[in-house]
Amino acid sequence: MTQTNYKKDGSAERPEVISKTARKKEMTELQDMGEILTELSKERLAQVPMSEELREAVKEFKRLSANGARRRQMQYIGKLMRHEEIEPIQAKIDQFQGVSTVATALLHRIERIRNDMVANDEAITKFLNEFPEADVQLLRNLVRNTRKETELAKPPKSYRELFQAIKAILDARNVAPDVI
């Protein structure tokens, strides 16, 4: 039986009826998302937009070792998730898992910048003009070392470090892939 609520103007309003199965499915999905949160590192967890209460519940889950306590805590996390804004949390999780097309586009852009820098000194100058806060000496050393590694067929240590350095610069500025 559905309950009818009446507004001040006298019109009737019926709440949307959600089946028990649909509610249970939704709660399970929220618990699953909560489980993903519990598997994140401290650094990544700090980046996820959520309430402090949920953040503390996730930290508490990580501290627990007994299976029964962990199960109850996971249910509690699912309950807290009902009151959270889910979209930003899901977007951040997708970004961490590499599902986000924006994150993928950004990684491809970083690879192009890195390859251009290794191939051409003008690309380094162009990048440094666009990002003056970048460490000039570090970038030039990494490019030089990458070129040497390529010549000598050594493992690509500097090549990877150059990627991480470029990524750190772009992350510090919160650059979108199409802005660069």
C-alpha positions, 0 to 999 in steps of 0.5 A: 500500500502506498502512502499519499502525501498532500501538499499545502495547496491540496494536491496529492503527491505519491512517492515513487515506489521502489521494489525491494529487489531494486533497493537491495541491488542499489545497496549492494552496488553502494557496498561494492563501491565502498569495498573499492574505497577500502582497497585504495591507498591513503594517498588516493583515498585522500583525493576522493570527495566524500564526507569525513564520516565515510572517510573515517569508516573506511579507515576503520575498516582497514584497521579491522582484522576479524571477518565478522567485524569487517563485514559489519563495517562494510555494511556500515560503509554501504549505509553511509554511502546512501547519503553521499554524492555518488557521481564524484566518487565514482568519477574519481574511482574510474580515474584511478582505475584508468576507465576514465576517457579523460584520464586516458586522453591525458596519458596519451597527451603526456606520451606525445609530449615526452616523445616530442621532447626526446625527438626535438629540443624545440619541444622542450623549449615550448613546454618550458614556455608553457609551464615556467614552474617546471624544473628546467635542469631536471627535464633537460637531464631526463631527455639527454639520458633518455636519448643515451638509453635509446642509443645504447639500447639500455632499459628505459629508466629515464624514459619512464622518469621523464613521463612521471616528471611531465605528469607531475607538472600537469597534475600540479596545474590540473591540466585537462588533456585538450587544454595542452 
